[in-house]
């Protein structure tokens, strides 16, 4: 039997007997939510650690600075944010309408307006919310959901720790509020659709400062450091265009305002050209060259370990690899061991290759958004490019190209 809201109430009641907390766990959550809702602007550093659930060590650890603003005009996420890179340069801006990525080495800015067909088909906006906005959504869910959940509460000298397990047939993610994710062809049982969240609330100010998110495809541990905030709204809200105008010598590339394949092709410089050659190592250390795949249609997939849409594409790619050449190139700098573990976990039977910056730059520049699919004919002329993934998308693209 799935745990229910009654289970939650009983669990909390039991914990109260063993917990020295003077306030009830629900009262602490309500106070934390009240505190976060008062924040209008905040600055902080985030330490973000990411790995696949079957990896022992974190495959990615980064620490960057952010500025977050409450943005009630944005009815999707409800917040705007500035993200700075390790050198203190602006990395990206989200203002509720546009998400701009700055590629300083190339003097290029990529602006996504969420008006592409894929974005419009989703009930949520695929943008990772800034820390306090995310924590706010998570706390609201804990307090109000009617989903089947259990919630355990632990207490240390410094923190209240809330451990949430969600027992639904689909994963639950937070993009301004809770959403049940579209059905994933890689999830074969309800047990694989788990969603676990742990939230740390500091006793000193009843403020959340860390969360752990555990899914069947990805685990992330996010800690907020050196946070400062203000309860007064600023006069000048974050606007992507302001930062774009500050970089007048940068080329701006807009994605999203694409309603037809023809318009999409105009934004893909490789279409109609010979695919750049490469020789890359596979996950077992063997050299694989693009030239060795000549002779029949080839699909090159740029992927990332831990990317949800990427994982959704693998079953279709495995099936298509029986008819065409298929390779996936890991674009996020993961190790060969991570790639071996990942391929075994997802039952990938075609070559998985370790990406190199020089090759990735030839295909997509410094932008590492994935998945991306390049469709090459028998002579390795690029005939089509797809960005993002939807069920059956790759097969449909192959059919439109006349591939059999």
N, C-alpha and C positions, 0 to 999 in steps of 0.2 A: 504493500500500500504506500502511495506517495505521501510524504509529509504535507500537512496543510497549515492554514493559518492557526487552527486550534493547536497543532503541534508546536508552532512558534510560541503561542501564549504559554503553553505548559513548559516549554524549554526555558523561557525567560523566568517563569515563576520558580522553577527549580533552582536556577542559577542565583536567584536573589537570596536563597537561603545560605549559599556558600560564598557569596560575594560580599566584600566589605563596603561596596559602593553605597553611599548614603542616598543617592538618587536612583530611581528605577532606570534600567537600561533604556526604556523607551523615552523617558524624560531627558536622558543625556543626548539621545539622537535628536530630539526636538530642539534642544538647546543648541546643538552643533549646527543644525539646519538654520535656525534663526541667526546664528552668528555668520554663517557663510552667505546667507541671503542679504546681509547688510553690506557686504563687500561690493563696492562699485568699481574699484580699480586696484590691481595688485601687481607687484613685481616680485620675482623669485627665481631661484635656480631649480631645475628639475634634474634629478638623477634617474635615468630610465634604463632598466635592464630587461632584456628580452631573450627568450629561448623557446625552443619547441618543448613540449611536455616530456619527451623521451630523452632530452639532452640533460646531462649531469651539471654542466656549467653554463653560465650565461654566454650566449653567442654574441651579444652586443651590449655594450655599456657606454652610455654617453651622458654628459652633463652640460646642459645649455641654459641660457637665461631666457626668461619670458616676461612679457607684460600682458596682463589680462584685463579686459574691461567688460563689465556687465553691458549687454546690448539688447534691451527689450524690443528694439525694432526688428531684430532678427528672430522670427518666429520658428526657426528651425533649431539652431543651437542655443541661441540666447546669449552669446558672448562673442567678443572680438579678441584677437590676440596678435602679438608680435613675437616672433621667434628669432633669436640671435644665434649665430654659429659660434664655434669655439674661439674664433678670432675677433668676436664682437661685431661682426658684420650682420646686417639684416639677412636672415635666411628665408623667412616667409611672413606673409601678412594675411590674416583672415579678417574681413570686416562685415561679415553677414551676407555679402553679395558675391564677392570675389575672393579667391584664394590665390595669391601671387607668390611664386617661387623665384628667388634671385640666384642666378648662376654667375658669380662674379668673375670666374676664370674665363668665361665665354662672353661676358658683358651681355647677358641675355636674361630676360624675365619671361616666365611662363605663367599666364593668368588663366585660371579655371573659373568659369562662371556657373557651373552646375546646370547648364541648359542643354547638355548633350542628352541623347536618348536614354543612355544607361542611367544617368543621374535622375532624369525625370521619371523613370520607371520605378524608382525606389521610394518607399515611404519616409526615408530619412536621408540626411545629407552625409555623405561619406567624408567627414572631417573629424579628426580626433579632437574633442573639445579640450580647452585648457583645464588646468588642474582643479580649481575651485568650482567651476561649472560642472565638471565631471563628478566631483565629490557630492555636490548638491543633488544631482540626478540620482546618484546611488543611495543617498540617505532618504530621499523622498520615496524611492522604491521600497526600501526596507520598512518604512512607516505605513505605506498605503497599499501595497500590492495585494491582490487576491490570488496570485500565482501560488503554486505548491512550492513552499520553501521551508528551510529550517534556518534558524539564526541562533548561533551560540555566542556568548559574551564572556570574554576573559578580562581580567584586570591585572595590571602590573603597577609598580610604584609610580610610573610616569603616565601610563596610557590606559584607555579603554580600547579593547580590541574586539571588533564585531566580525564574526565569520558567517558569511551568507552562502548557503547552497540552494540553487534553484533547480527544481525537479520538473522541468517542462520538456515537451518533445522537440523543442527548438532552443537554440542558444539565445540568451538575452544579453544585448549590448546596450550601451548608453551613448546616444547622440542628442544631447539636449534633454532627453527623457529616455525611458526604457523602450526598447523595440525587440520584438522576436525576429530573429534573422530568417531570411528566406531559406527554404529547405535546401540542405547541402547534400549533393549526391555522394559525398564521401562519408556521410553519417549513415550507418547501417542499422543502428539500434538506438533506443532512447538513452541507453547508458552512455553513448558517445556524445550525446547532445548536452553534456553537463555544462554548467556555468557556476564557477566558484569565485567569490569575491571576499577579500579581507580588507577591512578598513581600520586604520589606526586613528584614534582621536586623543589628542594631547589633554591631559588633565589640567594643566596650568591655565589654559584659556578655552577649553572645550572646542578646539578647532581641529578638523581633520588635516593630516599632514602626509599620509602615505596610504596607498592602496595596492593590493595584489590581485591581479585578474588571471584566472586559470581557466583555459578552454582546451578542447581536444586538439586544436591546431596551434595554439600559441599561449605562452605565459609571459606576463609583463608585470614588473615590480617598479612602481613609480613613487619617488619620495620628493617632497617639496622642502627645499632648504632656504634659509635666510629670507623668508617671506615678509614683505611689508605691504600693508593695504590701507585704503582710505574708504570711508563710508560716504564720501561726497562724490557725486558724479563729476567728471572732468568736463570742461567747456568744449574741448576739441576731441571728438571721438576718433578712434583709429579708422583710417581710410586708406585702402590699398593704393588708390590713385596718387595720394600725397607722396608715397615712397617711390612709386614708379616715376613721377615727375622729378624726383631728386636724382634719378639716374638717367639723365637725358641722353647720354651716349650709349645706352643699352638698347638692344633690339627687343621689342615686346612681341610675344607670340601668344595669341589667344586660342584656347581650346574650349570646347563646349558649345559654341554657336555654330553647330554643324548638324544640319537636318538631312543631308543627303550624302551618299557615298562620294559623289563628285566633289562636294565642298570639303569633305574630309581628306580626300586625296591631295587637294591643293596645299594642305598643311603638312604633307609627308614628303620631304625632299628626296627620299630614296626611291619612291615609286617610279618605275620606268628605267631605273639604273641598275647596273650590276651590283649585287650585294657585296659589300667589302669582305675581302678574304680574311680568314683567321685560322690559326691552329691553337687549340686549347686543350688543357688536360681534362680528362674525365675524372670521376671521383676515385678511380683506382690508379691514377697516375699515367694512363695511356693517352698518347697524343691523338686528337681527332681534328681533322682539317675540313673546312667547308668544301674544298675542291674534291675531297673523297666522296662527297654526297651527290656529285653531279650526275645527271642522267634521268632523274625523275623529280617530280615536285617535292619541295622541301619546306617544312614549317620550322622556323626558328622562334622559340618562345623565350623571352626574357622573363625570369621569375625571381622570387625572393623567398627564402625560408621564413615561414611565419606569416606569409601573406595569405589571407583567407580566400579572395577570389582566385589567386594562383592555384590553390589546392583544389578548388572546385573544377578547374580545367583539366586536371591530370587524367581522370578516367576517359574523357573524350580524346585527349591526345594519345593515350595508350591505344585506344581503338583505331585511331587514324594512322598510327605508326605501322599498322599491318598493311597499309596501302601506300603510304608516302614516307619519305624521310622526315623524321621528327627529332629535334634536339631541344633541350631546355638549358639555358645558360643562367647560372646563379649570379644575380647582379648586386647582391648586398655584401659581398666580401666574406662569406662564411667559409669554414674549413672543409677539407676533403672528408674528414670523419663525419662532420655534421651532414654533409651531402649524402654520404653512404647511409647514415641512420635515417635520414629524411626519405630517400628513395625507397628504402625497405619498408618504412612505415606506410607510405602511400602506394606501394606496389607498382612503382614506375619501372617499366621494362625497356624503355628507349634510353639513349645516352643523356646523362646529366653532366654538364660541363661547368668548370670553375671559370667565372668571368674575369676578365682583365680590363683595367680602365681604358687602355688604348682601343680595345675592341668595342666596349660599350660606348665609348665616345663616338666611334664611327657610326654607330646605329642610332643612339638617342642623346648624344651629348652628355653633359654631366647630370642630367635629370635621371633619377633612378626609380621613377614611378613604375610599378609593375601590376599586372602582367601586360606585356606587349607581344604581339604575334606578327611575324613577317612571313609572307607567303611568296616563295620563290618558284619560278617555273623550272623546267628541265635544264635550262642554261643559266639558272641562278640570277635571272632578272627579277627584281622585286615587283610584284604585280599588285599587292595589297598589303595594308598594315591595319591591324586592329589594336586598339588600346582598351584595357579593361576586359571583363569577361561576363557573358550571360550564357545560360544553358543552351547548348546546341549551336552557339555562335560560330565556332571554328568550322564545323561541318557545313553550315550554310555559306560561309565565305568560300570554302573549297568548291561547293556546287556552283556558285556564281562565277567562279573562274573556269568552270568546265572541267574540273578535275574529276576523274573517275577511279 
